[in-house]
Structure formats: C-alpha cells, structure tokens
Amino acid sequence: MSVLEMIRQNNGLFYGILSVLAVMLVLCLIRAAIGPRIADRLVAVNMIGTMVIVSIAILALVKNEGYLVDICLIYALISFLSVIVLTRIYTGVYRDAKEEEKEKKEDGEHADPE
C-alpha cells in the first residue's frame, strides 16, 4: 500500500484533525485577546502560528499539492521572526518600566525631609 492510498483512506481523520485545530485556534485567539499578561498573549500568538503551520501541512498531504509545503515553510519563518520581534519589544518595555520604578524609588529616598 502506497502513502497516497493511505492518505486517501484517512481523509476523514485528517479533516477531523483540522476541525480540532480550528477549535484550538479560536481558543488561542481568545487567550491572545484577553491576556491578562503580555507573556500569555505572546505564547498564544506563537501557538496560533504553530497550529496554522500544521494545518497547512495537513492540507498539503490531503490535497497532494507540493507548493503548500513551500508556503508552510515560509509561514514558519515569518511566524518565528514575528515572535522574536514581539518578545524583544516586550522585554524592552519591561526593562524601561523597571528602570522608571527604580528611579522613582531613588528620587523618593534622596528627597530632603523638611
């Protein structure tokens, strides 16, 4: 039995997996929207990217289209870079907030009590 015959026999399984991924994608989208922390949102965005990549790979198998694998790889690179950029932005904002808190504490300690 060839791989293509196995894929054709298990089309229902693949569509079931795609349905589960769609539900999980909506749940991650909700988590990204409500947070509550930025770290939760970053993880949710990363999970959404991963699930889209898996969905495209499954569609490439089911439809037997090679160009979908190329799209999957490009999307993986873009998703990886976007998460790295968002993490860099988040850590920069976090450091700035910590420095401001530290400066406020130092200014409060150095104030002359009169």
VMD Tcl script that builds the backbone (N, CA, C; Angstrom):
set m [mol new atoms 342]
animate dup $m
set s [atomselect $m all]
$s set {name element resname resid chain x y z} {
  {N N MET 1 A 0.840 -1.176 0.000}
  {CA C MET 1 A 0.000 0.000 0.000}
  {C C MET 1 A 0.889 1.243 0.000}
  {N N SER 2 A 0.621 2.141 -0.930}
  {CA C SER 2 A 1.443 3.345 -1.030}
  {C C SER 2 A 0.949 4.411 -0.059}
  {N N VAL 3 A 1.760 5.423 0.090}
  {CA C VAL 3 A 1.436 6.517 1.001}
  {C C VAL 3 A 0.190 7.260 0.528}
  {N N LEU 4 A 0.072 7.460 -0.766}
  {CA C LEU 4 A -1.096 8.166 -1.297}
  {C C LEU 4 A -2.387 7.410 -1.030}
  {N N GLU 5 A -2.344 6.085 -1.110}
  {CA C GLU 5 A -3.542 5.287 -0.807}
  {C C GLU 5 A -3.905 5.403 0.666}
  {N N MET 6 A -2.899 5.415 1.524}
  {CA C MET 6 A -3.162 5.566 2.953}
  {C C MET 6 A -3.773 6.928 3.259}
  {N N ILE 7 A -3.278 7.962 2.583}
  {CA C ILE 7 A -3.819 9.308 2.796}
  {C C ILE 7 A -5.259 9.380 2.313}
  {N N ARG 8 A -5.546 8.794 1.178}
  {CA C ARG 8 A -6.916 8.807 0.655}
  {C C ARG 8 A -7.867 8.045 1.571}
  {N N GLN 9 A -7.410 6.980 2.185}
  {CA C GLN 9 A -8.261 6.206 3.090}
  {C C GLN 9 A -8.516 6.958 4.393}
  {N N ASN 10 A -7.604 7.820 4.799}
  {CA C ASN 10 A -7.724 8.514 6.074}
  {C C ASN 10 A -8.095 9.988 5.926}
  {N N ASN 11 A -8.771 10.345 4.841}
  {CA C ASN 11 A -9.180 11.728 4.654}
  {C C ASN 11 A -10.067 12.212 5.789}
  {N N GLY 12 A -10.963 11.376 6.250}
  {CA C GLY 12 A -11.850 11.753 7.360}
  {C C GLY 12 A -11.054 12.064 8.624}
  {N N LEU 13 A -10.015 11.296 8.876}
  {CA C LEU 13 A -9.156 11.535 10.031}
  {C C LEU 13 A -8.464 12.895 9.912}
  {N N PHE 14 A -7.966 13.193 8.721}
  {CA C PHE 14 A -7.286 14.473 8.523}
  {C C PHE 14 A -8.245 15.644 8.693}
  {N N TYR 15 A -9.457 15.502 8.165}
  {CA C TYR 15 A -10.438 16.579 8.325}
  {C C TYR 15 A -10.877 16.719 9.778}
  {N N GLY 16 A -10.912 15.612 10.515}
  {CA C GLY 16 A -11.196 15.680 11.944}
  {C C GLY 16 A -10.098 16.415 12.702}
  {N N ILE 17 A -8.857 16.136 12.339}
  {CA C ILE 17 A -7.729 16.827 12.967}
  {C C ILE 17 A -7.788 18.316 12.644}
  {N N LEU 18 A -8.135 18.665 11.402}
  {CA C LEU 18 A -8.258 20.078 11.031}
  {C C LEU 18 A -9.367 20.767 11.824}
  {N N SER 19 A -10.461 20.043 12.094}
  {CA C SER 19 A -11.552 20.617 12.893}
  {C C SER 19 A -11.095 20.887 14.320}
  {N N VAL 20 A -10.366 19.942 14.907}
  {CA C VAL 20 A -9.855 20.133 16.266}
  {C C VAL 20 A -8.875 21.307 16.300}
  {N N LEU 21 A -8.023 21.402 15.290}
  {CA C LEU 21 A -7.087 22.523 15.215}
  {C C LEU 21 A -7.819 23.857 15.089}
  {N N ALA 22 A -8.926 23.872 14.356}
  {CA C ALA 22 A -9.694 25.114 14.204}
  {C C ALA 22 A -10.283 25.552 15.545}
  {N N VAL 23 A -10.791 24.600 16.317}
  {CA C VAL 23 A -11.337 24.932 17.642}
  {C C VAL 23 A -10.222 25.436 18.554}
  {N N MET 24 A -9.081 24.763 18.541}
  {CA C MET 24 A -7.950 25.198 19.367}
  {C C MET 24 A -7.438 26.566 18.937}
  {N N LEU 25 A -7.480 26.845 17.636}
  {CA C LEU 25 A -7.046 28.132 17.131}
  {C C LEU 25 A -7.945 29.249 17.662}
  {N N VAL 26 A -9.259 29.005 17.699}
  {CA C VAL 26 A -10.187 30.003 18.232}
  {C C VAL 26 A -9.932 30.217 19.725}
  {N N LEU 27 A -9.659 29.150 20.458}
  {CA C LEU 27 A -9.370 29.285 21.889}
  {C C LEU 27 A -8.084 30.073 22.127}
  {N N CYS 28 A -7.079 29.842 21.306}
  {CA C CYS 28 A -5.838 30.620 21.432}
  {C C CYS 28 A -6.056 32.077 21.054}
  {N N LEU 29 A -6.926 32.318 20.096}
  {CA C LEU 29 A -7.249 33.695 19.727}
  {C C LEU 29 A -7.933 34.420 20.883}
  {N N ILE 30 A -8.804 33.716 21.588}
  {CA C ILE 30 A -9.454 34.292 22.773}
  {C C ILE 30 A -8.411 34.583 23.843}
  {N N ARG 31 A -7.482 33.652 24.065}
  {CA C ARG 31 A -6.425 33.868 25.065}
  {C C ARG 31 A -5.558 35.066 24.677}
  {N N ALA 32 A -5.272 35.209 23.400}
  {CA C ALA 32 A -4.465 36.348 22.957}
  {C C ALA 32 A -5.211 37.661 23.157}
  {N N ALA 33 A -6.525 37.628 23.059}
  {CA C ALA 33 A -7.303 38.863 23.206}
  {C C ALA 33 A -7.468 39.272 24.669}
  {N N ILE 34 A -7.706 38.294 25.561}
  {CA C ILE 34 A -7.998 38.654 26.952}
  {C C ILE 34 A -6.778 38.652 27.849}
  {N N GLY 35 A -5.693 38.059 27.416}
  {CA C GLY 35 A -4.454 38.139 28.207}
  {C C GLY 35 A -4.416 37.228 29.410}
  {N N PRO 36 A -4.255 37.682 30.592}
  {CA C PRO 36 A -4.179 39.040 31.112}
  {C C PRO 36 A -2.787 39.660 30.994}
  {N N ARG 37 A -1.742 38.841 30.893}
  {CA C ARG 37 A -0.383 39.399 30.789}
  {C C ARG 37 A 0.071 39.348 29.336}
  {N N ILE 38 A 1.090 40.120 29.061}
  {CA C ILE 38 A 1.640 40.142 27.703}
  {C C ILE 38 A 2.302 38.805 27.378}
  {N N ALA 39 A 2.878 38.156 28.371}
  {CA C ALA 39 A 3.502 36.855 28.132}
  {C C ALA 39 A 2.463 35.827 27.676}
  {N N ASP 40 A 1.256 35.884 28.247}
  {CA C ASP 40 A 0.179 34.994 27.806}
  {C C ASP 40 A -0.171 35.251 26.344}
  {N N ARG 41 A -0.188 36.513 25.989}
  {CA C ARG 41 A -0.513 36.872 24.604}
  {C C ARG 41 A 0.574 36.397 23.638}
  {N N LEU 42 A 1.828 36.527 24.040}
  {CA C LEU 42 A 2.927 36.071 23.179}
  {C C LEU 42 A 2.865 34.561 22.959}
  {N N VAL 43 A 2.605 33.822 24.008}
  {CA C VAL 43 A 2.509 32.362 23.876}
  {C C VAL 43 A 1.321 31.990 22.995}
  {N N ALA 44 A 0.207 32.707 23.152}
  {CA C ALA 44 A -0.971 32.425 22.323}
  {C C ALA 44 A -0.699 32.713 20.850}
  {N N VAL 45 A -0.015 33.802 20.564}
  {CA C VAL 45 A 0.318 34.127 19.172}
  {C C VAL 45 A 1.259 33.074 18.595}
  {N N ASN 46 A 2.198 32.611 19.383}
  {CA C ASN 46 A 3.108 31.553 18.932}
  {C C ASN 46 A 2.339 30.260 18.656}
  {N N MET 47 A 1.399 29.933 19.527}
  {CA C MET 47 A 0.596 28.719 19.324}
  {C C MET 47 A -0.274 28.837 18.071}
  {N N ILE 48 A -0.832 30.012 17.842}
  {CA C ILE 48 A -1.639 30.210 16.639}
  {C C ILE 48 A -0.785 29.976 15.393}
  {N N GLY 49 A 0.422 30.524 15.386}
  {CA C GLY 49 A 1.322 30.308 14.252}
  {C C GLY 49 A 1.642 28.842 14.036}
  {N N THR 50 A 1.890 28.134 15.129}
  {CA C THR 50 A 2.212 26.711 15.023}
  {C C THR 50 A 1.026 25.913 14.490}
  {N N MET 51 A -0.168 26.227 14.969}
  {CA C MET 51 A -1.347 25.492 14.503}
  {C C MET 51 A -1.659 25.789 13.029}
  {N N VAL 52 A -1.411 27.004 12.588}
  {CA C VAL 52 A -1.606 27.324 11.168}
  {C C VAL 52 A -0.606 26.548 10.317}
  {N N ILE 53 A 0.616 26.441 10.787}
  {CA C ILE 53 A 1.633 25.682 10.055}
  {C C ILE 53 A 1.227 24.214 9.938}
  {N N VAL 54 A 0.750 23.639 11.030}
  {CA C VAL 54 A 0.315 22.238 10.999}
  {C C VAL 54 A -0.886 22.074 10.071}
  {N N SER 55 A -1.804 23.025 10.108}
  {CA C SER 55 A -2.982 22.952 9.237}
  {C C SER 55 A -2.582 22.996 7.761}
  {N N ILE 56 A -1.661 23.872 7.428}
  {CA C ILE 56 A -1.204 23.945 6.037}
  {C C ILE 56 A -0.504 22.655 5.632}
  {N N ALA 57 A 0.276 22.073 6.541}
  {CA C ALA 57 A 0.963 20.811 6.227}
  {C C ALA 57 A -0.043 19.677 6.006}
  {N N ILE 58 A -1.094 19.623 6.812}
  {CA C ILE 58 A -2.113 18.584 6.629}
  {C C ILE 58 A -2.843 18.786 5.299}
  {N N LEU 59 A -3.158 20.042 4.980}
  {CA C LEU 59 A -3.804 20.301 3.694}
  {C C LEU 59 A -2.894 19.925 2.532}
  {N N ALA 60 A -1.591 20.109 2.682}
  {CA C ALA 60 A -0.655 19.705 1.629}
  {C C ALA 60 A -0.705 18.191 1.418}
  {N N LEU 61 A -0.862 17.443 2.510}
  {CA C LEU 61 A -0.979 15.986 2.383}
  {C C LEU 61 A -2.292 15.580 1.732}
  {N N VAL 62 A -3.386 16.164 2.207}
  {CA C VAL 62 A -4.703 15.764 1.716}
  {C C VAL 62 A -4.883 16.135 0.249}
  {N N LYS 63 A -4.473 17.336 -0.123}
  {CA C LYS 63 A -4.670 17.812 -1.496}
  {C C LYS 63 A -3.553 17.382 -2.443}
  {N N ASN 64 A -2.463 16.837 -1.881}
  {CA C ASN 64 A -1.321 16.388 -2.671}
  {C C ASN 64 A -0.756 17.531 -3.522}
  {N N GLU 65 A -0.583 18.676 -2.871}
  {CA C GLU 65 A -0.052 19.869 -3.536}
  {C C GLU 65 A 1.286 20.227 -2.902}
  {N N GLY 66 A 2.348 20.197 -3.700}
  {CA C GLY 66 A 3.689 20.454 -3.194}
  {C C GLY 66 A 3.941 21.905 -2.824}
  {N N TYR 67 A 3.260 22.835 -3.526}
  {CA C TYR 67 A 3.505 24.244 -3.236}
  {C C TYR 67 A 3.034 24.630 -1.842}
  {N N LEU 68 A 2.092 23.887 -1.267}
  {CA C LEU 68 A 1.633 24.184 0.088}
  {C C LEU 68 A 2.735 23.945 1.123}
  {N N VAL 69 A 3.628 23.028 0.847}
  {CA C VAL 69 A 4.758 22.795 1.750}
  {C C VAL 69 A 5.685 24.004 1.735}
  {N N ASP 70 A 5.893 24.588 0.567}
  {CA C ASP 70 A 6.710 25.809 0.482}
  {C C ASP 70 A 6.060 26.945 1.260}
  {N N ILE 71 A 4.755 27.097 1.122}
  {CA C ILE 71 A 4.028 28.120 1.869}
  {C C ILE 71 A 4.148 27.861 3.366}
  {N N CYS 72 A 4.087 26.611 3.744}
  {CA C CYS 72 A 4.217 26.231 5.155}
  {C C CYS 72 A 5.581 26.641 5.700}
  {N N LEU 73 A 6.624 26.404 4.956}
  {CA C LEU 73 A 7.971 26.773 5.396}
  {C C LEU 73 A 8.142 28.287 5.490}
  {N N ILE 74 A 7.618 29.003 4.523}
  {CA C ILE 74 A 7.700 30.467 4.559}
  {C C ILE 74 A 6.923 31.007 5.755}
  {N N TYR 75 A 5.744 30.461 5.984}
  {CA C TYR 75 A 4.939 30.903 7.124}
  {C C TYR 75 A 5.652 30.600 8.443}
  {N N ALA 76 A 6.346 29.467 8.518}
  {CA C ALA 76 A 7.090 29.128 9.738}
  {C C ALA 76 A 8.193 30.149 9.998}
  {N N LEU 77 A 8.895 30.558 8.970}
  {CA C LEU 77 A 9.946 31.567 9.133}
  {C C LEU 77 A 9.369 32.904 9.576}
  {N N ILE 78 A 8.277 33.318 8.949}
  {CA C ILE 78 A 7.658 34.596 9.317}
  {C C ILE 78 A 7.116 34.543 10.737}
  {N N SER 79 A 6.513 33.430 11.112}
  {CA C SER 79 A 5.972 33.282 12.465}
  {C C SER 79 A 7.088 33.323 13.504}
  {N N PHE 80 A 8.186 32.654 13.222}
  {CA C PHE 80 A 9.315 32.653 14.141}
  {C C PHE 80 A 9.869 34.064 14.323}
  {N N LEU 81 A 10.056 34.766 13.224}
  {CA C LEU 81 A 10.593 36.123 13.301}
  {C C LEU 81 A 9.641 37.072 14.029}
  {N N SER 82 A 8.351 36.917 13.797}
  {CA C SER 82 A 7.398 37.802 14.470}
  {C C SER 82 A 7.391 37.582 15.970}
  {N N VAL 83 A 7.490 36.344 16.412}
  {CA C VAL 83 A 7.534 36.072 17.851}
  {C C VAL 83 A 8.827 36.626 18.456}
  {N N ILE 84 A 9.932 36.509 17.750}
  {CA C ILE 84 A 11.191 37.067 18.244}
  {C C ILE 84 A 11.092 38.583 18.365}
  {N N VAL 85 A 10.538 39.255 17.369}
  {CA C VAL 85 A 10.400 40.711 17.407}
  {C C VAL 85 A 9.468 41.135 18.539}
  {N N LEU 86 A 8.344 40.459 18.678}
  {CA C LEU 86 A 7.416 40.808 19.755}
  {C C LEU 86 A 8.039 40.587 21.132}
  {N N THR 87 A 8.830 39.540 21.275}
  {CA C THR 87 A 9.497 39.285 22.547}
  {C C THR 87 A 10.529 40.365 22.841}
  {N N ARG 88 A 11.269 40.791 21.829}
  {CA C ARG 88 A 12.243 41.875 22.015}
  {C C ARG 88 A 11.549 43.165 22.449}
  {N N ILE 89 A 10.434 43.481 21.811}
  {CA C ILE 89 A 9.686 44.681 22.177}
  {C C ILE 89 A 9.191 44.579 23.605}
  {N N TYR 90 A 8.645 43.419 23.959}
  {CA C TYR 90 A 8.118 43.218 25.306}
  {C C TYR 90 A 9.209 43.346 26.358}
  {N N THR 91 A 10.373 42.757 26.120}
  {CA C THR 91 A 11.440 42.840 27.116}
  {C C THR 91 A 11.973 44.264 27.225}
  {N N GLY 92 A 12.005 45.009 26.122}
  {CA C GLY 92 A 12.431 46.405 26.179}
  {C C GLY 92 A 11.474 47.255 26.992}
  {N N VAL 93 A 10.171 47.053 26.800}
  {CA C VAL 93 A 9.174 47.797 27.564}
  {C C VAL 93 A 9.262 47.419 29.039}
  {N N TYR 94 A 9.467 46.140 29.320}
  {CA C TYR 94 A 9.568 45.672 30.697}
  {C C TYR 94 A 10.784 46.288 31.395}
  {N N ARG 95 A 11.922 46.323 30.706}
  {CA C ARG 95 A 13.130 46.922 31.293}
  {C C ARG 95 A 12.946 48.414 31.554}
  {N N ASP 96 A 12.320 49.116 30.611}
  {CA C ASP 96 A 12.077 50.548 30.798}
  {C C ASP 96 A 11.183 50.801 32.009}
  {N N ALA 97 A 10.165 49.987 32.182}
  {CA C ALA 97 A 9.269 50.153 33.332}
  {C C ALA 97 A 10.015 49.885 34.631}
  {N N LYS 98 A 10.867 48.886 34.658}
  {CA C LYS 98 A 11.654 48.581 35.861}
  {C C LYS 98 A 12.613 49.723 36.187}
  {N N GLU 99 A 13.250 50.292 35.169}
  {CA C GLU 99 A 14.176 51.409 35.396}
  {C C GLU 99 A 13.433 52.634 35.930}
  {N N GLU 100 A 12.242 52.898 35.413}
  {CA C GLU 100 A 11.456 54.030 35.908}
  {C C GLU 100 A 11.069 53.835 37.374}
  {N N GLU 101 A 10.680 52.609 37.736}
  {CA C GLU 101 A 10.351 52.315 39.134}
  {C C GLU 101 A 11.576 52.513 40.025}
  {N N LYS 102 A 12.722 52.063 39.554}
  {CA C LYS 102 A 13.955 52.199 40.323}
  {C C LYS 102 A 14.322 53.667 40.513}
  {N N GLU 103 A 14.171 54.467 39.454}
  {CA C GLU 103 A 14.471 55.897 39.551}
  {C C GLU 103 A 13.511 56.599 40.508}
  {N N LYS 104 A 12.251 56.225 40.484}
  {CA C LYS 104 A 11.277 56.840 41.391}
  {C C LYS 104 A 11.605 56.517 42.845}
  {N N LYS 105 A 12.020 55.285 43.097}
  {CA C LYS 105 A 12.395 54.899 44.463}
  {C C LYS 105 A 13.630 55.668 44.917}
  {N N GLU 106 A 14.613 55.796 44.021}
  {CA C GLU 106 A 15.829 56.536 44.375}
  {C C GLU 106 A 15.532 58.004 44.602}
  {N N ASP 107 A 14.674 58.602 43.798}
  {CA C ASP 107 A 14.295 60.009 43.980}
  {C C ASP 107 A 13.553 60.209 45.295}
  {N N GLY 108 A 12.733 59.229 45.664}
  {CA C GLY 108 A 11.998 59.328 46.933}
  {C C GLY 108 A 12.912 59.211 48.129}
  {N N GLU 109 A 13.974 58.435 48.029}
  {CA C GLU 109 A 14.915 58.260 49.133}
  {C C GLU 109 A 15.832 59.466 49.266}
  {N N HIS 110 A 16.167 60.112 48.173}
  {CA C HIS 110 A 17.087 61.242 48.209}
  {C C HIS 110 A 16.404 62.581 48.496}
  {N N ALA 111 A 15.104 62.589 48.554}
  {CA C ALA 111 A 14.383 63.838 48.835}
  {C C ALA 111 A 14.663 64.277 50.265}
  {N N ASP 112 A 14.868 65.590 50.459}
  {CA C ASP 112 A 15.159 66.119 51.800}
  {C C ASP 112 A 13.864 66.246 52.606}
  {N N PRO 113 A 13.786 65.524 53.696}
  {CA C PRO 113 A 12.591 65.678 54.544}
  {C C PRO 113 A 12.669 66.980 55.333}
  {N N GLU 114 A 11.735 67.882 55.142}
  {CA C GLU 114 A 11.761 69.181 55.844}
  {C C GLU 114 A 10.518 69.375 56.644}
}
mol reanalyze $m
mol bondsrecalc $m
mol representation Tube
mol addrep $m
